[in-house]
Amino acid sequence: MKNIILFASGGGSNAQRIMDYFGQRQGYQVSALFTNNPNAGAIAIAGKHNVPSIIFTKEELTNGSVLAKVKSYSPDIIVLAGFLWKFPADIIREYPQKVINIHPALLPAYGGKGMYGLNVHRAVHENQEKESGITIHYVDDNYDEGNVIFQKAIAIEECLSPEEVALKVLTLEHEHFPKVIEELLK
């Protein structure tokens, strides 16, 4: 059984998609959802899938207690699905090339600290880009600088707002993120 651990901070649409996808595949399971936000929508989603949620503080993330809890699940991959805090180096070191993230733009453009969610789509829209997309990458010690695993672009010229860009990019996230995770686990 391949164990997937998710880290999420928000509504959890990618967590939902990943749990739905792997819930229909033998040999894979989402073992746990870790979140820094006690009000994250991802917690309710995990509950519907009988996936335990572990809520933690910034101190617990940096003092090694989250790493200890992660180890208890023996993850084959750790997936950041809308996790907004900088990921700790101790977990990255413990699981080299096993921590991945999805970014809602074509890195290296529109990456870095503070570039998440609508902030990214607003910047893309304001710069009148003709396309945007997703980047799935390994997590390293710097925001959005890990080696790229997968990218997919989508035309956004007709989008009239950052919210429209966000919807088009989210469609790509939901289509490709679970498939890329599965490929990495094979």
VEXSESE-66712 format. One record per residue (C-alpha): x negated, y negated, z negated. Coordinates in steps of 0.5 Angstrom, whole numbers, padded with zeros to 4 digits, always signed. Example, Ala and Ser with C-alpha at 12.3 -4.5 7.8 and 13.67 -1.06 7.14 Angstrom:
<recs>
-0025+0009-0016-0027+0002-0014
</recs>
This chain:
<recs>
+0000+0000+0000-0003-0007+0002-0002-0012-0003+0000-0019-0001+0000-0025-0006+0003-0032-0005+0001-0038-0007+0007-0044-0006+0008-0051-0009+0015-0052-0006+0021-0050-0002+0018-0044+0000+0021-0043+0007+0014-0039+0009+0014-0035+0003+0022-0033+0005+0019-0031+0012+0013-0027+0009+0018-0023+0004+0023-0022+0009+0018-0020+0014+0014-0015+0010+0020-0013+0006+0022-0009+0013+0015-0006+0014+0012+0000+0010+0006+0000+0007+0006-0007+0005+0009-0011-0001+0009-0018-0003+0006-0017-0010+0007-0023-0014+0008-0031-0013+0004-0036-0016+0006-0043-0017+0004-0049-0020+0011-0052-0020+0016-0049-0025+0022-0052-0020+0019-0049-0014+0025-0046-0009+0020-0041-0008+0021-0038-0015+0029-0037-0013+0027-0034-0007+0022-0029-0010+0027-0027-0015+0032-0025-0009+0026-0020-0007+0024-0018-0014+0018-0021-0013+0015-0023-0020+0013-0031-0021+0007-0033-0025+0008-0041-0026+0001-0044-0028-0002-0050-0030-0008-0054-0027-0012-0052-0033-0010-0045-0033-0012-0045-0025-0019-0048-0027-0021-0044-0033-0020-0037-0030-0014-0035-0033-0010-0035-0026-0016-0031-0023-0015-0026-0029-0008-0025-0027-0009-0025-0019-0014-0019-0021-0009-0015-0024-0005-0015-0018-0011-0012-0014-0009-0016-0008-0011-0014-0001-0010-0022+0002-0008-0028-0002-0004-0033+0002-0003-0040+0001+0004-0042+0004+0005-0049+0002+0001-0049-0004-0001-0056-0005-0007-0056-0010-0014-0055-0009-0016-0048-0009-0021-0046-0014-0028-0043-0012-0028-0037-0017-0022-0034-0014-0025-0036-0007-0031-0032-0009-0028-0026-0012-0024-0025-0005-0029-0027+0000-0025-0028+0007-0019-0026+0004-0016-0032+0002-0012-0036+0008-0008-0042+0009-0003-0045+0014-0004-0052+0016+0002-0056+0020-0003-0059+0025-0009-0057+0030-0015-0057+0026-0020-0060+0025-0015-0066+0027-0010-0068+0021-0013-0064+0016-0016-0066+0009-0014-0068+0002-0007-0071+0002-0006-0068+0009+0000-0064+0008+0007-0063+0010+0011-0070+0012+0004-0074+0011+0001-0069+0017+0007-0070+0022+0008-0078+0021+0000-0079+0022+0001-0074+0029+0008-0078+0031+0005-0085+0029-0001-0083+0034+0003-0081+0039+0000-0074+0040+0003-0070+0046+0002-0064+0042+0002-0061+0035+0002-0054+0032-0001-0049+0027-0008-0047+0024-0008-0041+0020-0015-0041+0017-0020-0038+0011-0020-0042+0005-0027-0045+0003-0029-0050-0002-0027-0056+0002-0020-0058+0004-0018-0055+0011-0025-0053+0013-0025-0046+0013-0026-0042+0019-0020-0042+0024-0016-0035+0025-0011-0037+0029-0008-0043+0033-0002-0045+0037+0000-0051+0040+0007-0054+0042+0009-0060+0046+0012-0066+0042+0012-0071+0047+0020-0071+0046+0020-0072+0039+0023-0078+0036+0021-0078+0029+0016-0074+0024+0022-0070+0022+0023-0067+0029+0015-0066+0029+0016-0062+0023+0022-0058+0025+0018-0056+0031+0012-0054+0028+0016-0050+0022+0019-0046+0028+0011-0044+0030+0010-0043+0022+0015-0038+0021+0014-0034+0028+0007-0033+0027+0004-0033+0020+0007-0026+0018+0004-0023+0024-0003-0026+0023-0002-0023+0016-0001-0017+0018-0006-0017+0023-0011-0018+0018-0009-0013+0014-0009-0007+0019
</recs>
